Every structure is written in C-alpha cells, then in structure tokens.
Amino acid sequence: MKIVILFALVACAIAQENYPTKYDNIDVENILNSDRHFKGYFNCLMETGPCTPEGNELKKYLPDAIASGCNKCSEKQLELTAKVVKFLVEERPEEWKALRGKYDPDNTFAEKYREVAAKYGIPL
C-alpha cells in the first residue's frame, strides 16, 4: 500500500511541474518580425520544415499547454504566449488559421479561452 501511495505522490509531483524556462528570455519580437525566423518556427510547428532546439521544445509542450490552459506556464511564458497569439491574429491571420487547424481543429480551445484572450485584447 505504501508503494502505491508513493507512486501516486510522485505522479502528482511530476504532473504539477512547470514547463522548462530556459527559453523564457528568447527575443520573440525578433522572431515575429523576421520573415525568415517566423517561417522557420511556423514550418516547425506545422511539421513542414526542420526545427531548432527551441522549436522542438515549443512543439513538444504546445499541445499540453493548449489543452491545460497553460497551467504549467511561468508568468513570462504566459506573457510571451499572449504576445505571439495577438501578433498571429492581427498580423498573420492565414498562419493563425493553419495553426488552429492543426492544434485546435474542432475550435474547442478557441472557445474555451475566448474570455481569457479578450483580457489581453485578442479577439478569437
């Protein structure tokens, strides 16, 4: 019985861990405003091109972050996410549509986070 409880506690601890923060200081503005960098990350996420280590990390955690409301995100990651989504919605609507088609094909998460996005000035 003690072993079962121990495994349950370890599983809970692992489930509560935050996403790695090693890329929290990445220059998102530079990526968003550079066609070359933007296309690299976009193609990585769409699985139509190679990924940088940062892109692989993003692709690894993105589905869980979307599904969980980014509950494992640091405050900085939440800020960066809002900045990126706002940019995509306003400046790159075709890419936003493609990403939503891949990561939210049923529009489930867009509806779920509509109010949160509105707080950041993002119309979903």
C-alpha positions as CSV (number, residue, x, y, z in Angstrom):
1,M,0.0,0.0,0.0
2,K,2.8,2.4,0.8
3,I,4.4,1.8,-2.6
4,V,1.1,2.7,-4.3
5,I,0.8,5.9,-2.3
6,L,4.4,6.8,-3.1
7,F,3.8,6.3,-6.8
8,A,0.7,8.4,-6.6
9,L,2.6,11.2,-4.9
10,V,5.4,11.0,-7.5
11,A,2.9,11.1,-10.3
12,C,1.2,14.2,-8.8
13,A,4.5,15.9,-8.3
14,I,5.5,15.3,-11.9
15,A,2.1,16.4,-13.2
16,Q,2.5,19.7,-11.3
17,E,5.9,20.6,-12.7
18,N,6.2,23.7,-14.8
19,Y,7.5,23.8,-18.3
20,P,11.2,24.5,-18.7
21,T,12.1,28.2,-18.5
22,K,15.4,28.0,-20.3
23,Y,13.9,29.8,-23.4
24,D,11.8,32.4,-21.5
25,N,14.2,35.2,-22.5
26,I,14.1,34.4,-26.2
27,D,13.7,37.5,-28.4
28,V,10.1,36.9,-29.5
29,E,9.9,40.3,-31.2
30,N,12.9,39.4,-33.4
31,I,11.3,36.1,-34.4
32,L,7.9,37.6,-35.1
33,N,9.3,40.5,-37.1
34,S,11.7,38.4,-39.2
35,D,10.1,36.5,-42.1
36,R,13.0,34.0,-42.0
37,H,12.7,33.3,-38.3
38,F,9.0,33.3,-38.3
39,K,8.7,30.9,-41.2
40,G,11.2,28.6,-39.5
41,Y,9.1,28.3,-36.4
42,F,5.9,28.1,-38.3
43,N,7.2,25.4,-40.5
44,C,8.5,23.5,-37.5
45,L,5.1,23.7,-35.7
46,M,3.3,22.6,-38.9
47,E,5.8,19.8,-39.4
48,T,6.7,21.0,-42.9
49,G,10.3,22.0,-42.1
50,P,13.2,21.4,-39.7
51,C,13.1,22.6,-36.1
52,T,15.6,24.4,-34.0
53,P,16.1,23.2,-30.4
54,E,13.7,26.0,-29.3
55,G,11.2,25.0,-31.9
56,N,11.3,21.3,-30.8
57,E,10.7,22.4,-27.2
58,L,7.8,24.5,-28.3
59,K,6.3,21.8,-30.4
60,K,6.8,19.3,-27.6
61,Y,4.9,21.3,-25.0
62,L,2.3,23.2,-27.1
63,P,-0.4,20.5,-27.2
64,D,-0.4,20.2,-23.4
65,A,-0.2,23.9,-22.9
66,I,-3.2,24.4,-25.1
67,A,-5.2,21.6,-23.5
68,S,-4.4,22.7,-19.9
69,G,-4.8,26.4,-20.3
70,C,-1.1,26.8,-19.9
71,N,-1.4,25.9,-16.2
72,K,2.3,24.8,-16.2
73,C,3.5,28.1,-17.8
74,S,5.6,30.6,-16.0
75,E,4.3,34.2,-15.9
76,K,6.8,35.1,-18.6
77,Q,5.6,32.2,-20.8
78,L,2.0,33.5,-20.4
79,E,3.1,37.0,-21.4
80,L,5.0,35.6,-24.4
81,T,2.1,33.4,-25.4
82,A,-0.3,36.4,-25.4
83,K,2.1,38.4,-27.4
84,V,2.5,35.7,-30.0
85,V,-1.2,34.9,-30.3
86,K,-2.1,38.6,-30.6
87,F,0.6,39.0,-33.4
88,L,-0.7,36.0,-35.2
89,V,-4.4,37.0,-35.1
90,E,-3.6,40.6,-36.2
91,E,-0.6,40.3,-38.5
92,R,-0.6,36.7,-39.8
93,P,-4.2,35.5,-40.0
94,E,-3.5,32.8,-42.6
95,E,-0.8,31.3,-40.4
96,W,-3.0,31.6,-37.4
97,K,-5.8,29.8,-39.2
98,A,-3.4,27.0,-40.2
99,L,-2.1,26.6,-36.7
100,R,-5.6,26.5,-35.3
101,G,-6.5,23.9,-37.9
102,K,-3.6,21.7,-36.7
103,Y,-3.8,22.2,-33.0
104,D,-7.5,23.1,-32.5
105,P,-9.4,21.5,-35.4
106,D,-12.7,21.4,-33.6
107,N,-12.4,25.0,-32.3
108,T,-12.7,23.6,-28.8
109,F,-9.8,25.6,-27.2
110,A,-10.5,28.9,-29.0
111,E,-14.0,28.8,-27.5
112,K,-12.7,27.8,-24.1
113,Y,-10.1,30.6,-24.0
114,R,-12.1,33.4,-25.7
115,E,-12.6,35.3,-22.4
116,V,-9.0,35.0,-21.3
117,A,-7.8,36.2,-24.7
118,A,-10.1,39.2,-24.6
119,K,-8.4,40.3,-21.4
120,Y,-5.2,40.5,-23.5
121,G,-7.0,42.4,-26.2
122,I,-7.0,39.3,-28.5
123,P,-10.2,38.6,-30.5
124,L,-10.6,34.9,-31.1
